[in-house]
C-alpha cells in the first residue's frame, strides 16, 4: 500500500478522535500483519469494494471498547453490549468515511459496507475473503488504545 493512501486514513483517524473526544491521538509505529486472526477482543470491520477493495478495521480490547464507548455516549458502560458495539461501529464509520473522502480526491471510487463485528481474540476476521497483509497502526488516547488495520488492493 502506498504511504499516500495510509496517510489519508491516518488523517481521518486523528480528525475523528479529535472531533468526538477532544483528546490527543498518539500514533504508534506502523507494522505489517500477515494473518486473518483477530488481534483484540473486539474488531469492527468495514469492507471496501470498487477501484480498491479491502477492509478498514478498528481493533480494541474489551476494556478499551467500553471506555471509548462510555466517553462517546456519555454513559458508563460496564459490559460489552449493543451500545458499546454501536459506538465502536460509529467510530469506524466516521473514520472510513473521512478516509473515503480523502481517497476519492486521489481519484478512487469505492463503496463501504456497514460495519460488522468480530468478537474474541484469536478468531478469524474473514471466512471467505483474504485481505492480508494489513498495515496496522496502534493509537493511544485518553479514551482508550486501539489499532487501525487497513488492507487496500
C-alpha positions in Angstrom: 0.0 0.0 0.0 1.3 3.4 -0.9 2.2 5.7 2.0 -0.1 8.4 0.4 -3.1 6.1 0.9 -2.2 5.2 4.5 -1.7 8.9 5.3 -5.3 9.6 4.1 -6.6 7.0 6.5 -4.4 8.1 9.5 -5.5 11.7 8.9 -9.1 10.5 9.2 -8.4 8.7 12.4 -6.8 11.7 14.1 -9.7 14.0 12.8 -12.4 11.7 14.1 -10.8 11.2 17.5 -10.3 14.9 17.9 -13.9 15.7 16.9 -15.5 13.0 19.0 -13.4 13.1 22.2 -11.3 16.3 22.0 -8.2 14.4 23.1 -4.7 13.9 21.7 -4.3 10.8 19.5 -0.7 9.4 19.6 0.1 7.3 16.7 2.5 4.3 17.2 4.8 2.7 14.7 3.0 1.0 11.7 3.7 -2.7 11.1 2.5 -5.3 8.7 0.3 -8.1 9.8 0.0 -11.2 7.5 -2.7 -13.1 9.2 -6.5 -13.2 9.4 -6.6 -13.7 13.1 -8.4 -11.1 15.3 -5.7 -9.4 17.4 -8.0 -8.0 20.0 -11.3 -8.9 21.7 -13.4 -6.6 19.5 -12.9 -5.7 15.9 -15.3 -3.6 13.8 -14.8 -4.2 10.1 -15.8 -2.2 7.1 -15.2 -3.7 3.7 -14.4 -1.8 0.6 -15.4 -2.6 -3.0 -14.7 -0.7 -6.2 -11.5 0.6 -7.7 -9.9 -0.6 -4.4 -11.1 -3.5 -2.3 -10.1 -4.5 1.2 -11.0 -3.5 4.7 -10.8 -0.9 7.4 -10.7 -2.4 10.9 -10.6 -0.9 14.4 -9.4 -3.4 16.9 -9.7 -2.9 20.7 -9.6 -4.8 24.0 -12.9 -5.2 25.8 -11.9 -2.6 28.4 -10.8 0.0 25.8 -14.0 -0.6 23.8 -16.1 0.1 26.9 -14.0 3.1 27.9 -14.2 4.6 24.4 -18.0 3.9 24.1 -18.6 5.4 27.5 -16.8 8.6 26.5 -18.8 8.8 23.2 -22.2 8.2 24.6 -21.5 9.8 28.0 -22.8 6.9 29.9 -20.6 4.4 31.9 -20.7 1.0 30.2 -19.8 -2.0 32.3 -20.4 -4.7 29.7 -19.6 -5.2 26.1 -23.2 -4.8 24.9 -25.1 -3.5 21.9 -24.4 0.2 22.9 -20.7 -0.4 23.0 -20.7 -2.2 19.7 -22.9 0.6 18.1 -20.5 3.3 19.4 -17.4 1.5 18.1 -19.2 0.9 14.8 -20.0 4.6 14.5 -16.3 5.5 15.2 -15.1 3.2 12.3 -17.9 4.5 10.1 -16.6 8.1 10.7 -13.0 7.1 10.1 -13.7 5.2 6.9 -16.0 8.0 5.7 -13.2 10.5 6.2 -10.7 8.2 4.6 -13.0 7.6 1.6 -13.4 11.4 1.1 -9.6 11.8 1.0 -9.0 8.8 -1.2 -11.7 10.0 -3.6 -9.7 13.2 -4.0 -6.9 10.9 -5.3 -9.3 9.5 -7.9 -10.6 6.3 -6.3 -14.2 5.3 -6.3 -15.4 2.6 -4.0 -18.3 1.7 -1.7 -18.2 1.0 2.0 -20.1 -1.8 3.8 -21.9 -1.3 7.1 -19.6 -2.4 10.0 -19.6 -6.0 11.1 -18.2 -7.1 14.4 -15.8 -9.9 15.2 -15.7 -10.9 18.9 -13.0 -12.9 20.6 -9.2 -12.7 20.4 -7.8 -15.3 18.1 -11.0 -15.7 15.9 -10.8 -15.3 12.1 -11.6 -11.9 10.7 -12.9 -13.3 7.4 -14.2 -16.7 6.3 -14.4 -16.0 2.6 -12.0 -13.3 1.6 -8.4 -12.9 2.5 -7.2 -9.3 2.6 -3.9 -9.8 4.4 -1.4 -8.3 4.6 -2.8 -5.5 6.7 -1.0 -2.3 7.7 -1.6 -1.9 11.4 -1.2 1.4 13.3 -1.6 1.5 17.0 -3.0 4.6 18.7 -3.1 5.7 22.3 -5.6 8.2 23.6 -7.1 9.2 26.9 -10.2 7.3 26.0 -8.5 4.1 25.1 -6.0 2.3 23.0 -6.9 0.8 19.6 -5.3 -0.4 16.4 -6.4 0.6 12.9 -5.8 -2.2 10.4 -6.0 -1.4 6.7 -5.8 -3.5 3.6 -6.3 -2.0 0.2 -5.7 -3.7 -3.1 
